[in-house]
Amino acid sequence: MIEVIVVLGIIGIIASLGIIAGIDMYQRYNFRSDIDSITVFLEKARSQSINNIGGAAYGVKIDDAEKKLILFKGATFDTRDTSYDFEIAMNPASVYSGASEVGFAQLSGQVALCVTPCTINVTDGPRIISVTVNHEGGINY
């Protein structure tokens, strides 16, 4: 009987460690997914501006209040073509700071909306990653 109790105790300890590791892995996955989403949207906006798709500039708005990432068509978010807006939900556990709007100039792809280098900080508890866009539109993270 004692052997069974010891074995069940060991199985319980291993299972609890597995659950803790799984939760941490899931949180890191969500955090990394947010960074990937931001960089993909920035790359898409820059590409569409360089290629002059629709004869307009493009940009990205990070809405921390509503936890949304918005790809928009137009010189600024306030003067955008709302019919083009493409939105995705961001991780509600993450905090976004720094530049909230990044726009790219037509044909050149240079940053047109924020003081360069534009920096977007994403924080999730102890983790923080900065996505930086230089004056030429290069995206680093």
C-alpha positions as CSV (number, residue, x, y, z in Angstrom):
1,M,0.0,0.0,0.0
2,I,2.8,2.4,0.8
3,E,4.5,1.7,-2.5
4,V,1.2,2.6,-4.3
5,I,1.0,5.9,-2.4
6,V,4.6,6.8,-3.2
7,V,4.1,6.0,-6.9
8,L,0.9,8.1,-7.0
9,G,2.8,11.0,-5.2
10,I,5.6,10.9,-7.7
11,I,3.1,10.8,-10.6
12,G,1.3,13.8,-9.1
13,I,4.5,15.8,-8.7
14,I,5.5,15.1,-12.3
15,A,2.0,16.0,-13.6
16,S,2.0,19.3,-11.7
17,L,5.4,20.2,-13.1
18,G,4.2,19.4,-16.6
19,I,1.1,21.7,-16.1
20,I,3.2,24.6,-14.9
21,A,5.6,24.1,-17.9
22,G,2.7,23.9,-20.3
23,I,1.1,27.1,-19.1
24,D,4.4,29.0,-19.3
25,M,5.0,27.6,-22.9
26,Y,1.5,28.8,-23.9
27,Q,2.1,32.3,-22.5
28,R,5.4,32.5,-24.4
29,Y,3.7,31.3,-27.5
30,N,1.0,34.1,-27.2
31,F,3.6,36.7,-26.6
32,R,5.7,35.6,-29.6
33,S,2.6,35.5,-31.7
34,D,1.9,39.2,-30.9
35,I,5.4,40.2,-32.0
36,D,5.0,38.2,-35.2
37,S,1.7,39.8,-36.0
38,I,3.1,43.3,-35.5
39,T,6.0,42.6,-37.7
40,V,3.9,41.0,-40.4
41,F,1.5,43.9,-40.5
42,L,4.4,46.4,-40.7
43,E,6.0,44.4,-43.5
44,K,2.7,44.2,-45.4
45,A,2.0,48.0,-45.0
46,R,5.5,48.8,-46.2
47,S,5.3,46.5,-49.1
48,Q,1.9,47.9,-50.2
49,S,3.2,51.4,-49.9
50,I,6.3,50.6,-52.0
51,N,4.3,48.9,-54.6
52,N,1.8,51.8,-54.7
53,I,-1.2,49.4,-54.3
54,G,-4.3,51.4,-54.8
55,G,-2.3,54.5,-55.3
56,A,-2.1,55.2,-51.6
57,A,0.2,55.0,-48.5
58,Y,-0.4,52.3,-45.9
59,G,0.2,52.1,-42.2
60,V,-0.4,50.1,-39.0
61,K,-2.3,51.3,-35.9
62,I,-1.7,49.6,-32.5
63,D,-4.8,50.2,-30.4
64,D,-3.7,49.2,-26.9
65,A,-7.1,50.2,-25.4
66,E,-9.1,47.8,-27.5
67,K,-6.2,45.3,-28.0
68,K,-6.4,45.5,-31.8
69,L,-3.9,45.7,-34.6
70,I,-5.2,47.5,-37.7
71,L,-3.7,47.7,-41.1
72,F,-5.0,50.8,-42.8
73,K,-4.9,52.5,-46.2
74,G,-4.1,56.2,-46.1
75,A,-1.6,58.8,-45.0
76,T,-2.8,58.7,-41.4
77,F,-5.1,56.6,-39.3
78,D,-7.5,59.5,-38.9
79,T,-7.7,60.1,-42.7
80,R,-7.7,56.5,-43.8
81,D,-10.1,54.6,-46.1
82,T,-12.1,52.7,-43.5
83,S,-13.4,50.2,-46.0
84,Y,-9.9,48.8,-46.3
85,D,-9.2,48.3,-42.6
86,F,-8.0,44.9,-41.7
87,E,-8.0,44.1,-37.9
88,I,-6.8,41.3,-35.7
89,A,-7.2,40.9,-32.0
90,M,-4.1,41.1,-29.8
91,N,-3.3,39.2,-26.6
92,P,-5.2,41.0,-23.8
93,A,-2.4,40.1,-21.3
94,S,0.2,42.1,-23.3
95,V,0.8,45.8,-22.9
96,Y,1.8,47.9,-25.9
97,S,3.7,51.2,-25.6
98,G,5.8,53.5,-27.7
99,A,4.6,54.3,-31.2
100,S,0.9,53.6,-31.7
101,E,0.8,54.4,-35.4
102,V,3.4,53.7,-38.1
103,G,2.8,54.9,-41.7
104,F,4.9,54.4,-44.8
105,A,5.4,56.8,-47.7
106,Q,4.2,55.8,-51.2
107,L,6.8,54.3,-53.5
108,S,9.8,54.8,-51.1
109,G,8.5,52.8,-48.1
110,Q,10.2,55.3,-45.7
111,V,8.5,56.0,-42.4
112,A,6.2,58.9,-42.7
113,L,4.2,59.1,-39.5
114,C,6.4,58.9,-36.4
115,V,9.8,60.2,-35.3
116,T,12.3,57.7,-36.3
117,P,13.3,55.3,-35.2
118,C,9.8,54.2,-34.3
119,T,9.8,51.8,-31.4
120,I,6.9,49.6,-30.4
121,N,7.4,47.9,-27.0
122,V,5.4,44.8,-26.1
123,T,5.4,43.7,-22.5
124,D,4.0,40.6,-20.9
125,G,5.0,40.3,-17.3
126,P,8.8,39.8,-17.2
127,R,9.1,39.6,-21.0
128,I,9.6,42.7,-23.1
129,I,10.5,42.9,-26.8
130,S,10.9,46.1,-28.9
131,V,10.1,46.3,-32.6
132,T,11.9,49.2,-34.2
133,V,11.3,50.7,-37.6
134,N,14.2,52.9,-38.9
135,H,13.8,56.0,-41.2
136,E,14.1,53.8,-44.3
137,G,11.4,51.5,-43.2
138,G,13.6,48.6,-42.0
139,I,11.9,46.5,-39.3
140,N,14.1,45.1,-36.5
141,Y,13.0,43.0,-33.5
